[in-house]
Amino acid sequence: KLSAVLRKQARTLENEIDMKLVAFSKIGAGSSSISNSSADTSPLLGEHVFDSLSAEIEEMLDKLSSLNETMADLPATGAAAVHTLQRHREILQGYRQEFNKISANHTMRIEREELLRGSGLATSSSPSISGLSRREMYMKESGHLSSAGNMVNDQINIAIETRDNLHAQRQAFKRLQTRFNDISNRFPLISSLIQRINIKKRRDSLILGAVIAFCVILLLIYAFN
């Protein structure tokens, strides 16, 4: 049947795409034999292989998509056929996502390496050396990350010490307040005397205010008369 032939072609193409994606991922990560052996002296060679393989995989994905559409146009013969078609579509979607992810990661890696190469360490008299070697660039970047991590750890330690000091001060104030309360409870006479003194001061203030007001009233009456 035509559907069986198409399914067989789709499975064969899926296997080929799977193998291509494995190689594509290695080249995109810069870990293939080509990019390892000559990435520093001939970086364009690895890029050419990556671009060629990228175009080849895109063509295979388009072909697989066309096969899925052709199978979808055939009349359904049962639930198994519908499930198989859905499975082929999911595989195609997974392959496309993996392809886009590898391409994006490769682009980010190239941009990062270009930024590191642009640090001014390249020499115009040596065109074969476009900048730091990849290992040196990665070591330098790792050093920056390590320094940043140490700075963050120092700030965290400072914050922890500050928190501990504030906690210790709080405990000291609590102990001082407790001692004052104990003293007040042990010597109720002193507390009572202080209260009496405060009451007397308020009473004297009221009496003095009343006397002043009375004198003012007398002066006003005298002035009007």
Disulfide bonds with the S-S distance in Angstrom:
none
